[in-house]
Amino acid sequence: MRALVKTVPAPGLTLTSRPDPTPGLHDVIVKVAATSLCGTDAHIYRWDEWAQHRIHPPRIIGHEVCGHVVAVGREVSLVKVGDYVAAESHLTCGRCFQCRTGQAHVCKQYQILGVDRDGSYAEYVALPEGVLWRTAPEIPPEFACVQEPLGNAVDAALAEDLTGHSVLVTGCGPTGLFAAAIARVAGAAVIIATDVSDYRLGLAKQVGVDHTVNVKTESPEAVGEAVRMLTAGEGVDAALEMSGDPTALHQAFRNVKNGGRVTLFGIPTGRVCFDLPNEIIFKGIRVYGVTGRRLFATWYRLAGLFKAGLNIRPIITHTFPMNEFATGFDLIQSGQCGKVVLLP
């Protein structure tokens, strides 16, 4: 099969041939219909410091995937040949305290598809049956393959009810845009979004954001002014920090109302200092850290959101055949894209 492989510890990927995978007793072989590019994959592609300490070439990367089951191991019982499936990328141990108490999304010993074992940037991928998610056939592949990052956004946005509430989304990368779309379909009263890219703020408008602020071209006070104007001076009920940028982190805490909540999803590149008394403690706010998705509660909720009319079409901005992968990563680096999908 053809596959995108990190063959050596250096920037880039190699499109090459690898042996077709075969299923173990509890494994399934999926013929990949679509697989999307993620920020994690961009780190590996650039071979930054995180990737250098985490990835051990050779490795087929990629972890956001959908496709059809073409072979199953002898002990497989959850799916059958022909099923249309997506996959959870976190392979949990099932034995630690977290796994045994309903918190497998923070398993201490999990492995990640495309990081710790060969992933989805290939024509076929071998997966444990326990990570597969049967997907409705009417969902097109370019949507079905992004259910994994959509789950991040579901967890971030809906950690608490948003119906009738005001929401600030700081950072309109793909997961931030997904979170805004989810807030809209979940019944948020008003949604404000910030970013440094007019392109991505335009996408935010297309998924239902009411007011956008370009924090690169507008004054630092513009976010607070917009929040005060749209919330009668109260501040937002919920702030979803999706960028990891230190300035955006402070905006999230400063613009949430007393007694509100802040969800943290974006990853800073270094340490961030806070005025804990005034930004958090005296405001009495709730802070949620989001990693991955709740297994599999988030997936079930996402299936319902699709039925309720969740609109992610504007966020899937580019699709490429697998041999044009470099164009996709260049787009991610430029920020002139939403979600980029490869079609093997």
LUMMIVEX-977071 format. One record per residue (C-alpha): chain; residue number from 1; x, y, z. Coordinates in steps of 0.1 Angstrom, whole numbers. Example, Ala and Ser with C-alpha at 12.3 -4.5 7.8 and 13.67 -1.06 7.14 Angstrom:
residues 2
chain->A | resi->1 | x->123 | y->-45 | z->78
chain->A | resi->2 | x->137 | y->-11 | z->71
END
This chain:
residues 344
chain->A | resi->1 | x->0 | y->0 | z->0
chain->A | resi->2 | x->10 | y->37 | z->-3
chain->A | resi->3 | x->16 | y->55 | z->30
chain->A | resi->4 | x->30 | y->87 | z->43
chain->A | resi->5 | x->59 | y->78 | z->65
chain->A | resi->6 | x->82 | y->97 | z->89
chain->A | resi->7 | x->112 | y->77 | z->76
chain->A | resi->8 | x->140 | y->96 | z->93
chain->A | resi->9 | x->143 | y->121 | z->122
chain->A | resi->10 | x->141 | y->152 | z->101
chain->A | resi->11 | x->115 | y->176 | z->87
chain->A | resi->12 | x->91 | y->163 | z->60
chain->A | resi->13 | x->73 | y->130 | z->52
chain->A | resi->14 | x->79 | y->104 | z->25
chain->A | resi->15 | x->52 | y->89 | z->3
chain->A | resi->16 | x->63 | y->53 | z->-1
chain->A | resi->17 | x->51 | y->17 | z->-2
chain->A | resi->18 | x->46 | y->-3 | z->29
chain->A | resi->19 | x->33 | y->-39 | z->34
chain->A | resi->20 | x->-5 | y->-41 | z->37
chain->A | resi->21 | x->-14 | y->-46 | z->74
chain->A | resi->22 | x->-30 | y->-79 | z->86
chain->A | resi->23 | x->-54 | y->-81 | z->115
chain->A | resi->24 | x->-45 | y->-96 | z->149
chain->A | resi->25 | x->-72 | y->-115 | z->168
chain->A | resi->26 | x->-90 | y->-84 | z->180
chain->A | resi->27 | x->-80 | y->-61 | z->151
chain->A | resi->28 | x->-98 | y->-47 | z->121
chain->A | resi->29 | x->-83 | y->-36 | z->88
chain->A | resi->30 | x->-99 | y->-4 | z->75
chain->A | resi->31 | x->-96 | y->9 | z->39
chain->A | resi->32 | x->-91 | y->46 | z->45
chain->A | resi->33 | x->-117 | y->68 | z->27
chain->A | resi->34 | x->-105 | y->101 | z->43
chain->A | resi->35 | x->-80 | y->112 | z->68
chain->A | resi->36 | x->-75 | y->148 | z->80
chain->A | resi->37 | x->-45 | y->168 | z->90
chain->A | resi->38 | x->-41 | y->178 | z->126
chain->A | resi->39 | x->-19 | y->202 | z->145
chain->A | resi->40 | x->-1 | y->172 | z->160
chain->A | resi->41 | x->7 | y->159 | z->125
chain->A | resi->42 | x->21 | y->194 | z->116
chain->A | resi->43 | x->44 | y->192 | z->146
chain->A | resi->44 | x->57 | y->158 | z->134
chain->A | resi->45 | x->60 | y->171 | z->98
chain->A | resi->46 | x->81 | y->201 | z->109
chain->A | resi->47 | x->100 | y->179 | z->133
chain->A | resi->48 | x->99 | y->204 | z->162
chain->A | resi->49 | x->112 | y->198 | z->197
chain->A | resi->50 | x->81 | y->179 | z->208
chain->A | resi->51 | x->82 | y->156 | z->178
chain->A | resi->52 | x->119 | y->149 | z->183
chain->A | resi->53 | x->112 | y->136 | z->218
chain->A | resi->54 | x->80 | y->117 | z->210
chain->A | resi->55 | x->83 | y->101 | z->176
chain->A | resi->56 | x->105 | y->72 | z->168
chain->A | resi->57 | x->108 | y->67 | z->130
chain->A | resi->58 | x->99 | y->49 | z->109
chain->A | resi->59 | x->63 | y->57 | z->116
chain->A | resi->60 | x->31 | y->61 | z->94
chain->A | resi->61 | x->15 | y->91 | z->110
chain->A | resi->62 | x->-21 | y->104 | z->110
chain->A | resi->63 | x->-50 | y->97 | z->134
chain->A | resi->64 | x->-82 | y->113 | z->122
chain->A | resi->65 | x->-98 | y->87 | z->99
chain->A | resi->66 | x->-128 | y->71 | z->84
chain->A | resi->67 | x->-133 | y->42 | z->60
chain->A | resi->68 | x->-147 | y->8 | z->55
chain->A | resi->69 | x->-139 | y->-25 | z->72
chain->A | resi->70 | x->-123 | y->-49 | z->48
chain->A | resi->71 | x->-109 | y->-76 | z->71
chain->A | resi->72 | x->-114 | y->-86 | z->108
chain->A | resi->73 | x->-95 | y->-108 | z->133
chain->A | resi->74 | x->-110 | y->-141 | z->145
chain->A | resi->75 | x->-122 | y->-126 | z->179
chain->A | resi->76 | x->-137 | y->-94 | z->165
chain->A | resi->77 | x->-175 | y->-91 | z->173
chain->A | resi->78 | x->-182 | y->-53 | z->173
chain->A | resi->79 | x->-180 | y->-47 | z->136
chain->A | resi->80 | x->-181 | y->-67 | z->103
chain->A | resi->81 | x->-167 | y->-64 | z->68
chain->A | resi->82 | x->-183 | y->-35 | z->50
chain->A | resi->83 | x->-191 | y->-14 | z->80
chain->A | resi->84 | x->-184 | y->24 | z->76
chain->A | resi->85 | x->-164 | y->35 | z->106
chain->A | resi->86 | x->-144 | y->62 | z->122
chain->A | resi->87 | x->-118 | y->57 | z->149
chain->A | resi->88 | x->-109 | y->70 | z->184
chain->A | resi->89 | x->-72 | y->78 | z->183
chain->A | resi->90 | x->-65 | y->72 | z->220
chain->A | resi->91 | x->-58 | y->35 | z->227
chain->A | resi->92 | x->-64 | y->32 | z->264
chain->A | resi->93 | x->-50 | y->5 | z->287
chain->A | resi->94 | x->-83 | y->-5 | z->304
chain->A | resi->95 | x->-65 | y->-13 | z->336
chain->A | resi->96 | x->-55 | y->19 | z->353
chain->A | resi->97 | x->-76 | y->38 | z->379
chain->A | resi->98 | x->-88 | y->63 | z->353
chain->A | resi->99 | x->-100 | y->36 | z->328
chain->A | resi->100 | x->-117 | y->16 | z->356
chain->A | resi->101 | x->-136 | y->46 | z->369
chain->A | resi->102 | x->-150 | y->60 | z->336
chain->A | resi->103 | x->-122 | y->85 | z->329
chain->A | resi->104 | x->-104 | y->66 | z->301
chain->A | resi->105 | x->-99 | y->99 | z->283
chain->A | resi->106 | x->-72 | y->107 | z->308
chain->A | resi->107 | x->-57 | y->72 | z->309
chain->A | resi->108 | x->-21 | y->73 | z->322
chain->A | resi->109 | x->-9 | y->47 | z->298
chain->A | resi->110 | x->-27 | y->55 | z->266
chain->A | resi->111 | x->-11 | y->52 | z->231
chain->A | resi->112 | x->-20 | y->75 | z->202
chain->A | resi->113 | x->-26 | y->63 | z->167
chain->A | resi->114 | x->0 | y->77 | z->143
chain->A | resi->115 | x->23 | y->85 | z->172
chain->A | resi->116 | x->29 | y->53 | z->192
chain->A | resi->117 | x->17 | y->29 | z->164
chain->A | resi->118 | x->12 | y->32 | z->127
chain->A | resi->119 | x->-16 | y->56 | z->117
chain->A | resi->120 | x->-40 | y->66 | z->90
chain->A | resi->121 | x->-20 | y->84 | z->63
chain->A | resi->122 | x->-22 | y->52 | z->42
chain->A | resi->123 | x->-45 | y->32 | z->21
chain->A | resi->124 | x->-51 | y->8 | z->49
chain->A | resi->125 | x->-48 | y->9 | z->87
chain->A | resi->126 | x->-50 | y->-18 | z->114
chain->A | resi->127 | x->-71 | y->-8 | z->144
chain->A | resi->128 | x->-83 | y->-25 | z->176
chain->A | resi->129 | x->-120 | y->-31 | z->173
chain->A | resi->130 | x->-126 | y->-13 | z->206
chain->A | resi->131 | x->-117 | y->21 | z->191
chain->A | resi->132 | x->-140 | y->19 | z->161
chain->A | resi->133 | x->-172 | y->40 | z->158
chain->A | resi->134 | x->-199 | y->29 | z->134
chain->A | resi->135 | x->-208 | y->60 | z->114
chain->A | resi->136 | x->-241 | y->69 | z->96
chain->A | resi->137 | x->-236 | y->62 | z->59
chain->A | resi->138 | x->-251 | y->96 | z->49
chain->A | resi->139 | x->-222 | y->114 | z->66
chain->A | resi->140 | x->-196 | y->121 | z->38
chain->A | resi->141 | x->-160 | y->109 | z->44
chain->A | resi->142 | x->-146 | y->145 | z->47
chain->A | resi->143 | x->-170 | y->150 | z->76
chain->A | resi->144 | x->-168 | y->115 | z->91
chain->A | resi->145 | x->-130 | y->116 | z->94
chain->A | resi->146 | x->-131 | y->147 | z->116
chain->A | resi->147 | x->-153 | y->132 | z->143
chain->A | resi->148 | x->-123 | y->127 | z->165
chain->A | resi->149 | x->-113 | y->165 | z->167
chain->A | resi->150 | x->-150 | y->174 | z->167
chain->A | resi->151 | x->-152 | y->154 | z->199
chain->A | resi->152 | x->-125 | y->177 | z->214
chain->A | resi->153 | x->-148 | y->206 | z->206
chain->A | resi->154 | x->-179 | y->189 | z->220
chain->A | resi->155 | x->-161 | y->183 | z->253
chain->A | resi->156 | x->-147 | y->219 | z->254
chain->A | resi->157 | x->-180 | y->236 | z->245
chain->A | resi->158 | x->-205 | y->214 | z->263
chain->A | resi->159 | x->-187 | y->208 | z->296
chain->A | resi->160 | x->-217 | y->227 | z->308
chain->A | resi->161 | x->-250 | y->237 | z->292
chain->A | resi->162 | x->-247 | y->266 | z->268
chain->A | resi->163 | x->-284 | y->270 | z->260
chain->A | resi->164 | x->-293 | y->307 | z->261
chain->A | resi->165 | x->-258 | y->316 | z->273
chain->A | resi->166 | x->-231 | y->340 | z->260
chain->A | resi->167 | x->-199 | y->325 | z->247
chain->A | resi->168 | x->-164 | y->338 | z->239
chain->A | resi->169 | x->-142 | y->316 | z->216
chain->A | resi->170 | x->-106 | y->327 | z->216
chain->A | resi->171 | x->-88 | y->311 | z->186
chain->A | resi->172 | x->-105 | y->300 | z->154
chain->A | resi->173 | x->-83 | y->272 | z->143
chain->A | resi->174 | x->-103 | y->241 | z->132
chain->A | resi->175 | x->-112 | y->230 | z->167
chain->A | resi->176 | x->-121 | y->265 | z->178
chain->A | resi->177 | x->-144 | y->268 | z->147
chain->A | resi->178 | x->-159 | y->234 | z->156
chain->A | resi->179 | x->-165 | y->246 | z->191
chain->A | resi->180 | x->-183 | y->277 | z->178
chain->A | resi->181 | x->-205 | y->256 | z->155
chain->A | resi->182 | x->-214 | y->233 | z->184
chain->A | resi->183 | x->-222 | y->263 | z->206
chain->A | resi->184 | x->-245 | y->276 | z->178
chain->A | resi->185 | x->-265 | y->243 | z->174
chain->A | resi->186 | x->-266 | y->239 | z->212
chain->A | resi->187 | x->-285 | y->271 | z->215
chain->A | resi->188 | x->-260 | y->297 | z->227
chain->A | resi->189 | x->-276 | y->332 | z->228
chain->A | resi->190 | x->-245 | y->351 | z->215
chain->A | resi->191 | x->-211 | y->339 | z->203
chain->A | resi->192 | x->-180 | y->362 | z->201
chain->A | resi->193 | x->-149 | y->349 | z->184
chain->A | resi->194 | x->-113 | y->362 | z->183
chain->A | resi->195 | x->-84 | y->353 | z->161
chain->A | resi->196 | x->-54 | y->370 | z->143
chain->A | resi->197 | x->-67 | y->359 | z->108
chain->A | resi->198 | x->-95 | y->376 | z->89
chain->A | resi->199 | x->-97 | y->344 | z->68
chain->A | resi->200 | x->-106 | y->322 | z->98
chain->A | resi->201 | x->-128 | y->349 | z->113
chain->A | resi->202 | x->-148 | y->347 | z->80
chain->A | resi->203 | x->-152 | y->310 | z->85
chain->A | resi->204 | x->-164 | y->317 | z->121
chain->A | resi->205 | x->-191 | y->340 | z->107
chain->A | resi->206 | x->-202 | y->311 | z->83
chain->A | resi->207 | x->-208 | y->287 | z->112
chain->A | resi->208 | x->-229 | y->312 | z->131
chain->A | resi->209 | x->-206 | y->335 | z->152
chain->A | resi->210 | x->-224 | y->368 | z->159
chain->A | resi->211 | x->-194 | y->391 | z->164
chain->A | resi->212 | x->-157 | y->387 | z->155
chain->A | resi->213 | x->-126 | y->406 | z->166
chain->A | resi->214 | x->-92 | y->405 | z->148
chain->A | resi->215 | x->-68 | y->409 | z->178
chain->A | resi->216 | x->-39 | y->415 | z->154
chain->A | resi->217 | x->-55 | y->446 | z->137
chain->A | resi->218 | x->-79 | y->459 | z->163
chain->A | resi->219 | x->-70 | y->475 | z->197
chain->A | resi->220 | x->-63 | y->453 | z->227
chain->A | resi->221 | x->-94 | y->468 | z->243
chain->A | resi->222 | x->-117 | y->457 | z->214
chain->A | resi->223 | x->-125 | y->423 | z->228
chain->A | resi->224 | x->-136 | y->437 | z->262
chain->A | resi->225 | x->-156 | y->464 | z->245
chain->A | resi->226 | x->-174 | y->438 | z->223
chain->A | resi->227 | x->-181 | y->415 | z->253
chain->A | resi->228 | x->-195 | y->444 | z->274
chain->A | resi->229 | x->-217 | y->456 | z->245
chain->A | resi->230 | x->-231 | y->422 | z->238
chain->A | resi->231 | x->-236 | y->410 | z->274
chain->A | resi->232 | x->-250 | y->442 | z->290
chain->A | resi->233 | x->-217 | y->447 | z->308
chain->A | resi->234 | x->-218 | y->414 | z->326
chain->A | resi->235 | x->-192 | y->394 | z->307
chain->A | resi->236 | x->-197 | y->361 | z->290
chain->A | resi->237 | x->-211 | y->330 | z->307
chain->A | resi->238 | x->-185 | y->308 | z->292
chain->A | resi->239 | x->-151 | y->314 | z->276
chain->A | resi->240 | x->-135 | y->287 | z->254
chain->A | resi->241 | x->-98 | y->292 | z->251
chain->A | resi->242 | x->-88 | y->273 | z->219
chain->A | resi->243 | x->-55 | y->290 | z->209
chain->A | resi->244 | x->-29 | y->286 | z->237
chain->A | resi->245 | x->-18 | y->322 | z->231
chain->A | resi->246 | x->-10 | y->339 | z->265
chain->A | resi->247 | x->-28 | y->371 | z->255
chain->A | resi->248 | x->-59 | y->351 | z->246
chain->A | resi->249 | x->-57 | y->332 | z->278
chain->A | resi->250 | x->-59 | y->364 | z->298
chain->A | resi->251 | x->-87 | y->377 | z->276
chain->A | resi->252 | x->-107 | y->345 | z->284
chain->A | resi->253 | x->-104 | y->350 | z->321
chain->A | resi->254 | x->-109 | y->387 | z->321
chain->A | resi->255 | x->-140 | y->386 | z->300
chain->A | resi->256 | x->-159 | y->358 | z->317
chain->A | resi->257 | x->-185 | y->370 | z->342
chain->A | resi->258 | x->-182 | y->364 | z->379
chain->A | resi->259 | x->-193 | y->328 | z->385
chain->A | resi->260 | x->-188 | y->318 | z->349
chain->A | resi->261 | x->-165 | y->291 | z->334
chain->A | resi->262 | x->-134 | y->290 | z->313
chain->A | resi->263 | x->-125 | y->259 | z->293
chain->A | resi->264 | x->-89 | y->255 | z->283
chain->A | resi->265 | x->-80 | y->235 | z->252
chain->A | resi->266 | x->-52 | y->254 | z->235
chain->A | resi->267 | x->-16 | y->244 | z->245
chain->A | resi->268 | x->8 | y->273 | z->253
chain->A | resi->269 | x->44 | y->269 | z->241
chain->A | resi->270 | x->58 | y->279 | z->274
chain->A | resi->271 | x->48 | y->289 | z->310
chain->A | resi->272 | x->20 | y->314 | z->314
chain->A | resi->273 | x->16 | y->337 | z->345
chain->A | resi->274 | x->-18 | y->346 | z->359
chain->A | resi->275 | x->-32 | y->371 | z->384
chain->A | resi->276 | x->-48 | y->343 | z->403
chain->A | resi->277 | x->-67 | y->364 | z->428
chain->A | resi->278 | x->-83 | y->388 | z->403
chain->A | resi->279 | x->-86 | y->366 | z->372
chain->A | resi->280 | x->-98 | y->334 | z->389
chain->A | resi->281 | x->-103 | y->332 | z->426
chain->A | resi->282 | x->-122 | y->364 | z->434
chain->A | resi->283 | x->-143 | y->359 | z->403
chain->A | resi->284 | x->-154 | y->325 | z->416
chain->A | resi->285 | x->-151 | y->309 | z->381
chain->A | resi->286 | x->-148 | y->272 | z->371
chain->A | resi->287 | x->-119 | y->261 | z->350
chain->A | resi->288 | x->-120 | y->230 | z->329
chain->A | resi->289 | x->-90 | y->214 | z->312
chain->A | resi->290 | x->-98 | y->194 | z->281
chain->A | resi->291 | x->-77 | y->167 | z->266
chain->A | resi->292 | x->-91 | y->143 | z->240
chain->A | resi->293 | x->-127 | y->132 | z->242
chain->A | resi->294 | x->-148 | y->114 | z->268
chain->A | resi->295 | x->-148 | y->78 | z->256
chain->A | resi->296 | x->-173 | y->72 | z->242
chain->A | resi->297 | x->-199 | y->96 | z->257
chain->A | resi->298 | x->-187 | y->125 | z->235
chain->A | resi->299 | x->-191 | y->103 | z->203
chain->A | resi->300 | x->-227 | y->95 | z->211
chain->A | resi->301 | x->-234 | y->132 | z->218
chain->A | resi->302 | x->-218 | y->142 | z->185
chain->A | resi->303 | x->-240 | y->118 | z->166
chain->A | resi->304 | x->-270 | y->136 | z->181
chain->A | resi->305 | x->-256 | y->170 | z->172
chain->A | resi->306 | x->-253 | y->159 | z->136
chain->A | resi->307 | x->-289 | y->149 | z->136
chain->A | resi->308 | x->-297 | y->183 | z->152
chain->A | resi->309 | x->-282 | y->201 | z->123
chain->A | resi->310 | x->-246 | y->207 | z->133
chain->A | resi->311 | x->-230 | y->226 | z->103
chain->A | resi->312 | x->-193 | y->220 | z->98
chain->A | resi->313 | x->-193 | y->223 | z->60
chain->A | resi->314 | x->-176 | y->257 | z->59
chain->A | resi->315 | x->-148 | y->244 | z->82
chain->A | resi->316 | x->-137 | y->217 | z->58
chain->A | resi->317 | x->-119 | y->240 | z->34
chain->A | resi->318 | x->-95 | y->218 | z->14
chain->A | resi->319 | x->-93 | y->182 | z->2
chain->A | resi->320 | x->-63 | y->168 | z->-16
chain->A | resi->321 | x->-51 | y->134 | z->-29
chain->A | resi->322 | x->-25 | y->119 | z->-6
chain->A | resi->323 | x->4 | y->128 | z->-29
chain->A | resi->324 | x->-3 | y->165 | z->-24
chain->A | resi->325 | x->2 | y->163 | z->14
chain->A | resi->326 | x->29 | y->190 | z->14
chain->A | resi->327 | x->4 | y->216 | z->0
chain->A | resi->328 | x->-19 | y->207 | z->29
chain->A | resi->329 | x->8 | y->212 | z->55
chain->A | resi->330 | x->19 | y->245 | z->39
chain->A | resi->331 | x->-17 | y->257 | z->42
chain->A | resi->332 | x->-18 | y->248 | z->79
chain->A | resi->333 | x->15 | y->267 | z->84
chain->A | resi->334 | x->0 | y->298 | z->66
chain->A | resi->335 | x->-33 | y->297 | z->85
chain->A | resi->336 | x->-52 | y->301 | z->52
chain->A | resi->337 | x->-74 | y->271 | z->58
chain->A | resi->338 | x->-99 | y->254 | z->80
chain->A | resi->339 | x->-96 | y->217 | z->81
chain->A | resi->340 | x->-75 | y->199 | z->55
chain->A | resi->341 | x->-85 | y->164 | z->44
chain->A | resi->342 | x->-64 | y->138 | z->25
chain->A | resi->343 | x->-82 | y->113 | z->2
chain->A | resi->344 | x->-59 | y->82 | z->-2
END
